[in-house]
Amino acid sequence: MQPQAKGTTINFTEGPVIRKLVLFAVPIMLSELLQNLYIAVDSLVVGNFVGQAALAAISVCGPITNLLIGFFNGMSIGNTVMVARAFGSGDQEKTRRAVRYAFTFSIALGVVVSAIGILLASVLLGITGCNQEIYDEAIVYLRIYLAGLMFTVIYNCGTGILRAVGDSRDPLQILAVTSVLNIILDVVFVAAFGWETAGVGIATILSQGISVYLIYRMIRARVGTHAVAFGETWREGREMVLSSVRVGFGAGLQNALISFSNIFVWSYINAFPTAVTAGIGAAMKVDRFVILPCKSLAMTGTTFVSQNLGAGNTERAKKGIWYAMGLSASVTAVLALTVYIFAPTVVGFFNQDPAVIQAGSGMSRFLAPCYSFIVVRESMLGYLRGYGRSNVPMILSLIGMVGIRQIFLAWATARWPGELMVIYFGFPLGWGSTMVILIVYILLIRKAIWKDAELRFARPAA
C-alpha cells in the first residue's frame, strides 16, 4: 500500500512513461522557475529602484549563495533516492520512517549551512575580488541572505521528499504563494521603506521561512507521519542517513565546487567596469531560467530510476533517461531561441543602462546555441544518481567545469586581457567538456551498473 496515493501522486513504476514524466516534470519546472524568481526579483527591484551598483552587488553574491545552496541541495538528492526506493517498494511504514529521517536530517543540515555561511561571508566575498564601490551593499545582502539560508535548505529537502513519493504539484502551490509574498515584500521594503539591498534580503528569508512551515504541513498530510524526530533518527535512522550521505555527497560536493569555481570566475569579471559586471550578472540570471527544463527533467529522471529500482523494475529503470533527454532538448531549444531573439529586451528588465544591456545580451546570445551540452550533461547526471552513482560523476564534472574551465580562463585572460569574449567562452567550454567525459564514462560502465542493479533490486518472477 502506497502512503496517501492521491491524485497528485505519480507512481513511475507503472503506466505510460512520457505522460508521467511530463506530468511530474512540469510542476518541478514551474517550482524551479518560481524559486529562481526569489533572486531574480531581488535583482529586478534593486536594479530599477536603487541602481546598477546595487544590482552588481547582488550579482556578485550569486555564486556564493549558489555554492552553499548547491552543496546541500545536492546532499538532499540522497534523501530523495532513499525515500523514492522505500516508496517504490510499497512498504508504507518503511516510507514513513525514511521521510522522518530525511526531514530531520535536513533541519540539521540547514542550521549548519547558515552558521558556516555567516562566519565565512567576508572571506567568500573577498575571493570574488568584489570592488569597494559595491562591497558594503554586497556584504549586507550576503549576511542577511545566509542567515535565512537554513530555510532554503530545509524547504528544498522537503520538496525532494514529496517528489520522491510522486508529488510535484504541492511544492509548486507553496512556491506560488511565497513567491508572490516575496515580490510584495521586496517592493515594500525597497521602494517604500528605502532599505535597499538589506530590504530584498529580509524579504527573501521571511518568504522562505513561511515556505518551510507550509512544506512541513504538506509532508504530514501527504505521507501521514510527523516529520521531525531527532531522537528516533539518531537511534534508528543513522544507517539510512549515512546511505543518503553517500549518495548525496558527490552531487553536493560537485555543486559546491562548481559554484566555488564560479567565485573565481567572478574575480575575472570584476576586473571589468561595474556596468559590465551588472550585465553579466543579469545574463547569468537569464541563464538559470533557460536551463530549468534540463535540471527539472534530470530530477524527474532520478525519481523515475529510484522508484523503479525500489520496485524491482530494473528494465523499466533503463528507459527513463532517453525520454527525459528528448523532452529536455525540445523545451530547451525553444527557450534558447527565444532568448537569442529577445536578449536585449530580457536583459533590459534588470537595468536600462545601454552598457549593461550590451554586455548581458552579448553573453546571452553567445550561450544560446550551447545549451544542448547542458541537456545531455544533466540527463546523464540524473540517471546516474538514480542508480546511486554520484562520486565518480562528481569527479568527472569537476574536471570539466572546474579544472578545464579555470585553466582556460587563467591562460586566456593573461593572453587577451580585457577581452569580454574570453569570459563568455569559458561557460560552454566547461559544459561541453563535462558532457564528453560523462558520455565516455557511461559507455564504459553501463553494463556494470545494470548488472549491479539486477543483483540488488530485481525481484524473481512469480
Rosetta blueprint (number, residue, H / E / L):
1 M L
2 Q L
3 P L
4 Q L
5 A L
6 K L
7 G L
8 T L
9 T E
10 I L
11 N L
12 F L
13 T L
14 E L
15 G L
16 P L
17 V H
18 I H
19 R H
20 K H
21 L H
22 V H
23 L H
24 F H
25 A H
26 V H
27 P H
28 I H
29 M H
30 L H
31 S H
32 E H
33 L H
34 L H
35 Q H
36 N H
37 L H
38 Y H
39 I H
40 A H
41 V H
42 D H
43 S H
44 L H
45 V H
46 V H
47 G H
48 N H
49 F H
50 V L
51 G L
52 Q H
53 A H
54 A H
55 L H
56 A H
57 A H
58 I H
59 S H
60 V H
61 C H
62 G H
63 P H
64 I H
65 T H
66 N H
67 L H
68 L H
69 I H
70 G H
71 F H
72 F H
73 N H
74 G H
75 M H
76 S H
77 I H
78 G H
79 N H
80 T H
81 V H
82 M H
83 V H
84 A H
85 R H
86 A H
87 F H
88 G H
89 S H
90 G L
91 D L
92 Q H
93 E H
94 K H
95 T H
96 R H
97 R H
98 A H
99 V H
100 R H
101 Y H
102 A H
103 F H
104 T H
105 F H
106 S H
107 I H
108 A H
109 L H
110 G H
111 V H
112 V H
113 V H
114 S H
115 A H
116 I H
117 G H
118 I H
119 L H
120 L H
121 A H
122 S H
123 V H
124 L H
125 L H
126 G H
127 I H
128 T L
129 G L
130 C L
131 N L
132 Q H
133 E H
134 I H
135 Y H
136 D H
137 E H
138 A H
139 I H
140 V H
141 Y H
142 L H
143 R H
144 I H
145 Y H
146 L H
147 A H
148 G L
149 L H
150 M H
151 F H
152 T H
153 V H
154 I H
155 Y H
156 N H
157 C H
158 G H
159 T H
160 G H
161 I H
162 L H
163 R H
164 A H
165 V L
166 G L
167 D E
168 S L
169 R H
170 D H
171 P H
172 L H
173 Q H
174 I H
175 L H
176 A H
177 V H
178 T H
179 S H
180 V H
181 L H
182 N H
183 I H
184 I H
185 L H
186 D H
187 V H
188 V H
189 F H
190 V H
191 A H
192 A H
193 F L
194 G L
195 W L
196 E H
197 T H
198 A H
199 G H
200 V H
201 G H
202 I H
203 A H
204 T H
205 I H
206 L H
207 S H
208 Q H
209 G H
210 I H
211 S H
212 V H
213 Y H
214 L H
215 I H
216 Y H
217 R H
218 M H
219 I H
220 R H
221 A H
222 R H
223 V H
224 G L
225 T L
226 H L
227 A L
228 V L
229 A L
230 F H
231 G H
232 E H
233 T H
234 W H
235 R H
236 E H
237 G L
238 R H
239 E H
240 M H
241 V H
242 L H
243 S H
244 S H
245 V H
246 R H
247 V H
248 G H
249 F H
250 G H
251 A H
252 G H
253 L H
254 Q H
255 N H
256 A H
257 L H
258 I H
259 S H
260 F H
261 S H
262 N H
263 I H
264 F H
265 V H
266 W H
267 S H
268 Y H
269 I H
270 N L
271 A L
272 F L
273 P L
274 T H
275 A H
276 V H
277 T H
278 A H
279 G H
280 I H
281 G H
282 A H
283 A H
284 M H
285 K H
286 V H
287 D H
288 R H
289 F H
290 V H
291 I L
292 L H
293 P H
294 C H
295 K H
296 S H
297 L H
298 A H
299 M H
300 T H
301 G H
302 T H
303 T H
304 F H
305 V H
306 S H
307 Q H
308 N H
309 L H
310 G H
311 A L
312 G L
313 N L
314 T H
315 E H
316 R H
317 A H
318 K H
319 K H
320 G H
321 I H
322 W H
323 Y H
324 A H
325 M H
326 G H
327 L H
328 S H
329 A H
330 S H
331 V H
332 T H
333 A H
334 V H
335 L H
336 A H
337 L H
338 T H
339 V H
340 Y H
341 I H
342 F H
343 A H
344 P H
345 T H
346 V H
347 V H
348 G H
349 F L
350 F L
351 N L
352 Q L
353 D L
354 P H
355 A H
356 V H
357 I H
358 Q H
359 A H
360 G H
361 S H
362 G H
363 M H
364 S H
365 R H
366 F H
367 L H
368 A H
369 P H
370 C H
371 Y H
372 S H
373 F H
374 I H
375 V H
376 V H
377 R H
378 E H
379 S H
380 M H
381 L H
382 G H
383 Y H
384 L H
385 R H
386 G H
387 Y L
388 G L
389 R L
390 S L
391 N H
392 V H
393 P H
394 M H
395 I H
396 L H
397 S H
398 L H
399 I H
400 G H
401 M H
402 V H
403 G H
404 I H
405 R H
406 Q H
407 I H
408 F H
409 L H
410 A H
411 W H
412 A H
413 T H
414 A H
415 R H
416 W L
417 P L
418 G L
419 E L
420 L H
421 M H
422 V H
423 I H
424 Y H
425 F H
426 G H
427 F H
428 P H
429 L H
430 G H
431 W H
432 G H
433 S H
434 T H
435 M H
436 V H
437 I H
438 L H
439 I H
440 V H
441 Y H
442 I H
443 L H
444 L H
445 I H
446 R H
447 K H
448 A H
449 I H
450 W H
451 K H
452 D H
453 A H
454 E H
455 L H
456 R H
457 F H
458 A L
459 R L
460 P L
461 A L
462 A L
